[in-house]
Amino acid sequence: MKVFEALTFARPLVETIFQAGANPKDVQYLEMYSEYLRLEQEGHKKVYIAAVLSEEYEITERTFYDIVKRMGRDVG
């Protein structure tokens, strides 16, 4: 399958992702966001979670906060 064919097939979903303000590359952070939600549910402070997960996923804390903000946004 060519990239063109894959995009044509997935076009409605891709358009929805862009309209939601998500970055398709954020798919690599789905596990991190799940861990964030779990740690938050356990009562950990956001600053602690940011420090731990940004180190674990080798990203800056600023990037962590940007990802959490995007992932937590309502769609539509």
HUQUIUR-V146889 format. One record per run of one state. SS is the DSSP state (H for helix, E for strand, C for the rest). FROM is the first residue (numbers start at 0). TO is the last residue. Records with the same first field share a line. If there is no record, write none. Layout:
# HUQUIUR-V146889
SS: FROM-TO + FROM-TO
This chain:
# HUQUIUR-V146889
C: 0-1 + 19-22 + 41-44 + 56-59 + 72-75
H: 2-18 + 23-40 + 45-55 + 60-71
